[in-house]
Amino acid sequence: EFCSSLAGVMLLEVFLVLGTVIIYFLLSKKKEDTLPFKKGWWGKGQKPDTEEDKTIWPFKVETTEEELSDLFRRLDQARFTEPLENSCFHYGTNSVYLRKVVSYWKNQFNWKKQVEVLNKYPQFKTKIQGIDIHFVHVKPPRLPEGQSAKPLLMVHGWPGSFYEFYKIIPLLTDPASHGLSDEHIFEVICPSIPGYGFSEAPHKKDFNSISAASVFYELMLRLGFNEFYAQGGDWGWLICTNLAQIAPNHMKGLHLNLASVTNMGFIHLLSVLLGRYLPRLFGFRDEDVRRMFPFLEKGLYRILLESGYAHIQATKPDTVGCGLNDSPVGLAAYILEKFSTWTDLEFRNLEDGGLERKFNLDDLLTNIMIYWVSGCIVSSMRFYKENLQKGIGTQKHERLTVQVPTGIASFPNEVMHTPQAWAQKKYTNIVSFHFMPRGGHFAALEEPELLAEDILQFVGKVEKEQLWRKK
């Protein structure tokens, strides 16, 4: 009897899914081409009547003794909870290792030296839509005769920052000095997403990925770039995707190291069920099958296991944010867990979360300090609520395709794998899709050479065939 009722439930589920898909297709409107530019105003209080000041001014990261003594007092007074025996990173950040991090933070980490590292690239601020936008802007040290630098917008995600790009910037602005081809040389612009790092947080609700894309579009135009490339992973993937939908005639190419497809159709569902057995039918390659199946374990369970933070941040970010903004140790525990698991899921089996296998503590703590000194953790988490509160698949941008030439670098340890066959439904003009040999979610920080090489070859293809002109 149990089996027959189970079969009944399963049959009902299948009919519900089929019904939903059919209704979805019937109600799907014809795809429109572009996304409207979002002219918001995110400053405090009423919007002033005066014209916005378009000045760009230099910015340097600065730190005070008060900030540092306050930080050390908090680190000294940290309360730790003993971890479960043999739990490694399966319950989150292991506090035995966290103690080591805090000890290093207090005794060896030199924030003043890291501030100099942060200030080695020129940084600026400018007011856009009522809030101060921070960005790093690096021009090439030298250009071969007759060559001009190609503007490249690089957008970080959560819980990262503009600092993620510090190792890849020299490879893109001065490739020849790093053993790379100098056929294409970039001028790199790395803004902080509003509410992250040194960009002012929006003071109003509803600042989502389209708002961020609109702000960055204004930034690029203000810097005098009418045509540019864009690159992103994590939220940078969505912001750059939206920017390609807002300004397809200004974006020459879009390069992503994460490509998630939120609008799943009937074929997607079928490919999840049958793709392991009939990969060619769904356009899957052997590597897709290896990364995706068994789907319950590598898809569904993994999403459930690893997305708890996103559910909290998409519903009540301020509640948990209060604690993280008040405790540097809590902030470190929260952020380090992501740098462990998203770099390699297997790192959950190690007591130190494998964190120092791919990163060093100076880099990890510098990223955490950007969150700490700017007090931005709560506003950074709110971005999840603004993007997800209306539900997945309900936004106009999710239904729109991207026609801009697209390059995708698919890293093997990304939490979720998107096969090219799926990505193509969204990004209709994929000119390069590569399975990367190693690396995870924080590609620019973890594998800067691999990512730089992929960006360079992608741009080479776009330029050689002038793909952006063929729209």
N, C-alpha and C positions, 0 to 999 in steps of 0.2 A: 504493500500500500504506500509506504514511504516513497519507493522508487517511482510509482505512477504519479504521486502528487508532485514529486520533484520534476518529473518530465513535463507535467502540466505547467508548473511555474516557469520552466525553461522555455516552453513553447510560447507562453504568454509574453515572456521577455522578448523573444525573437519577434513576435507580432508587434509589440510596442516599439521596438527599434525600427522595424520595417515601416510601421505607420509613421513614426517620427520623420524618417528619412523621406518618405513619399510627400508628407506635408511640407517638409523643408524645401524640397525641390519645386513643389507647386507654388509655394509662397516666395521663393527666391526671386528677387527682382533682377532685371537685366543688369549686368555689372557696369557700373559707371567707371569712367576712366581715372578721375583724380579725386583727391580728398581736399575739401576746402581748407584753406589756411585758417588757423584759429587765432583770431586777434583778441587775446585776453588782456586783463590787467590784474596783476597779482600783488600789487603793493598794499600797504596798510590803508584802511579807511576808504574815504571817497576818492575816486580818480580825479586828479587835478585837471583843470581846463587847459593848462599850458602844454605846449609841445614838449615831447620827451627830449631830454638832453642826450645827444648821441655821442658824447665824449667817450674816448677809450683812455683809461689811465693805467699806468704800471702798478703791479701789485707784487708784494713780497710776503712770504710767510714769515711771521714774527712771533716770538714767544716771550713771555714775561716770567720773572722769577716767581711771582705769585701763582701763576698757572702751574709751574713745576712743583712748588712746595705743596700746593693743594693736592696735586696728583700723588706725590710721594706719601703724603699723610694718608690718603685713601688706600694706597697700596699697602702701607704698613698695617692698616687696620682691617685688612681683608679677612673675612671668615670663610674657611674652606669646609666643604663637606667631604667626608671620606667616600671614595667610590666603592662600588661593589667589587668584590674580588673577581679578577679575570674578566672584567666587563669591557676593558679596552675603550674604544670610542663608540660602542654600540648603544650606550645610553646618552650619548652626546660627549662633550669635551670631558676628558678624564682629569680629575682634579689633582692627581699625583703629578701629571705632566704640567697642568696649569700652574702649580706651585713653582715649577722650574722656570716657566715663562715669566712669572711675576718676579722671581728672584733675579732673572736676567734683566728685566725691565728696570728694576730698582738699582742694580749694581753695575751692569755693563752697558746697557743701551744708552747711547748718547744722542738725545733728541736734538741738541744744538747742532751737532754734526749733521744729522739727518735734515735739519732745516736748511743747511747749506746745500745739501744734495737736492732738496726740493727747489731751491732757488737757482740752481745751475741753469735751468731753462727759463726764458723770459715768460713772465705771467702778467696778465692784465685783467681788468674788470671793465664792464660797461653796463649801463642800465637798459634793460629790454623789458617792455610790457610791465614796468613798475618795479622790477627787482634787479639787484646787482648780479650780473653773470660773470663768473670767474672762468678764465681759460688760459691754457698754456699755448704759446704760439712759437714754433721753432722753424726758422728758415735754414736752408742748407748753408754749410760753411763755405762751400765753393760749388760753382756750376761750370761744367765743360762748355766750351765755345758754342754759341748758338742754341743752347738748351735752356728751357725755362722750368721752374719748379712747378709740380702739379699739386694743387691744394688738396689735402686729405683731412677730412673731419673724422676724428676717432672718438667714439662714445663708450664710456665704461658702463658698469651696472652695479647691482647691489650684491654683497657688501664690499664692493671695490671702490675705486676712486681714480682720479686722473693719474695717480702715481703708478697704476698698473702699466702705463705705457712708457715709463721712463727707460726701460731696457730696449724697447723696440724703436723708439724715436731716432737714435743715431743710425740704426740700420736702414731707415727710410730716408733720412735727410742727408746721409753721407754713406751710401751703400758701398762705394768703391773701397773705402778704408776698412770695410768689414768683410771683404772678399765676396761681395755681391755685385751683380751687374749694375752699372750706373747708367743704363739706357734710360731709366726713368728715375727721377729724383723728386722727392716730395717736400712740400712745406706743410708741416703737421700742426693741426689745431685740435687740442684736446680740452673741451669745456667740462666743467663740473655740472652735472644735472642739477637744476634748481632744487634746493633742499638737501644737496649732498656737498660735502667738503666746504669750499669757500664760496660757493654760489648761494645767494640768499634764498631762504625757503619761501615758497608762496604763502601769502597770508590768507588766501581765499581757498575754498573747496574747489574740487574738480580739475586740479592741475594734473592732466594725464599725459600719456606718451605723445599724443597729438599736440598738446600744448608745448611739450619739450621740443618736439620736432619743429614747431612753428618758431619758437624762440631761437633755436640753433640756425634755422633758415635765415632769420633776420640777422643773426650774428655773422653768418658767412657773407651775406650781401653787404653788411656794414664794413666788413674787412675788405670789400672790393672783389669778392670771388663770385663771378656770375656762373662759372662752371666748376664743379668740384667732384671729388670722389668721397665716399663715406664708408666707414668700417665700424663694425660693432659686434659684441657678443652680449649675452644676458640682456638687460634692458636696452643696451645700445643696439641690439638686434632690432627691437621693436621701434625704437626712436628713429633709427636710420631707415627702416622699412617705411614708416609713416612719412618721413621726409621724401623718400622716393615717390610716394603716392601724392604728396602735396606739390612737389616741384620736379616732375620727371624730366622736364626740358633743361633743368639746371644741373642735374646729377648725371655725371658721365658714367659712373659705375658704382655698384653697391657690393661691398665685400663683407661676408658674415662668417663668424666662427661659431654661430649657433643659428639654426633656422628652424623655428617651431611653427607648426601649422595648426591653428586653432579651429579652423572650420573643417570638420571631418565629414566626408560624404559617405555614401553607401559603399563605394569601391574601397575606401580606406578600411571600413569595418570588415569587408570581405577579406581584404589582404591580411588583416590581423588574424582572422580565423584560418585562412588557407595558405597564406604566403609562405609558410614553412615548407609546405608540401608542393606548392606550385609557384615557386619564386619567379620564374620567367614570365608567367602570366601577368604578374603584377609589377613587372619591371624591377624586381629586387635582384641585387647582385649577392654573391656568396657572403661578402662582408656585411651586407645589410642583415642577412639571415643570422649570421653569427652574433651580431650586436643586438638583434631584436627578440630573438626567440630562445627559450620558451617565453611567450609574450606575457603570461600571467606573472612570471617572476621578474622578467627584465622590463616589463612595461607597467602593468597595473600595480603590483606590490611595491615596486620601486617608487612609483609616484606617491603611493599612500605613505610609505616609510619616510620619504624625503621631503614631503611638502607641508608638514605641519606648521612650519614657520610662516609659509605663504598664507595659510588659512588664517592664522592669528593676525598677520600684517594686513590682510585684505578685509578684516572685520574690525579688530580692536587694536590698532597699532599703538595708540597712545598709552594704553594700560601697561603693556609689557615694556614699552619704550621708556616710561618713567624710571623703571629700575635700572635699565641699561645706561641711561643718561646720567645716573647718579653714582654708578659704580664702574670704575675702569676695569675691574676684574670680571664683572658680569659682562661688560661690553666685549672684552677679549674672548671670554668663553663662547659667547654667542657667535662672534665673527670667525674665530679660529676653527670652529666645528665645520663651517662651510668650506673653508680653505682646505680642510682635510678631506672631507667626503667628496666634494665636487672635483677634487684633483684626481682622486682614485677611490672608488667605493671600497676596494680591498683594504684601504688604510683604516677602516673601522676595526680591523682585527689587530691593530697595533696600539700599545699603551700610549705612545706619543702621537698617535694619529698620523704618523708618517710625515708630519709637517715640515721637518727639516730635510727630507729627502729631495724635495723639489724647490723649496724656498729657504731663505735664511731668516732668522728671527728679526734682524734689523729691518728687512723689507716688510715682514708681517706686522711688526709693531709700528712701523711708519704709517702703514695704511690704517691701523687701529687709532693711532694718534691723530690722524686727520679727522676721524670721526669724533674723537674725544675733545680736541681743542676747539673744534668748530661747533660742538654740541649738536651735531646734525642727525644723530641716530633716529630720533622720532620722526623728523620730517622725511628722512630717507625711506623709512618703513611705510609712511603714509602713501607713497607712490603705488604700493600694491593695492591699497583700498581704492585709490582714484582710478586705477586701471581695471580692477577686477570686480568692483562692487555691483556693476550692472550685469554680471555673469559673463562666462566665456562664450564667444560666438555670437554675441548680440550687437557688437559694434560694427559700424559701417566699414571701418578700415579692415576688419577681418574678412569681409566679403569681397573686398577689392583685390584685384591682382596687382602685381608689380611688373611693369614692362621694362624698367631700367636694366641694362646688362648686369648680371649678378654672378658673383663668385662665392662658392661656399667651401670652407675648410672644415671638414668634419672630423673632430678629434675623438679618438676611441674611448676616452674616459669621461666624455660628457654624460651627464646623468641620464638624459633621454636621447635616443638616436632618431634622427629624421632622415629617411632614405630619399635619394634624389627623386624617385618616382612620386613621393608625396610633396616634396618641396616644389616640384615643377608645376603643380596645380596652382600654386600661389605666385611663384616667381617664374613667369612664363619665358624668361630670356636668360636661362642659366648658361653661362659660357665656360665656367669651370667648376667642377665638383670633385674634390679630392678627399680620399680617406687618408687622414694624416697618420704617420707611423706611431706617434705617441703623444701624450698630453691630454689635459682635461679642460675644465671649464674656464680657468683663468689663463687662457692661452698666451696672451701678450706678456704676462709676467713669468709664466712657467717655461714656455718654448718660444721666446721672441724670434729666434732665427727661422724656425719652421714657419711661423706666421708671416714674417717679413717676406720670405721667399715666395709664399703663396700669393701675397698681395702683389708683389712685383710681377710674377708671371701672369696674374689675372689682368693687371693694368696693361701689361705688354700686349695681351690678346685684344683687349678693347681698343687700344690705340692703333695697333697694326691694321685692324679691320675697320677702324672708325665706327665701332658698333653703335655708339650713342647717337650717331647721325642718322642711323637707319630706323627711325621710329615712324 
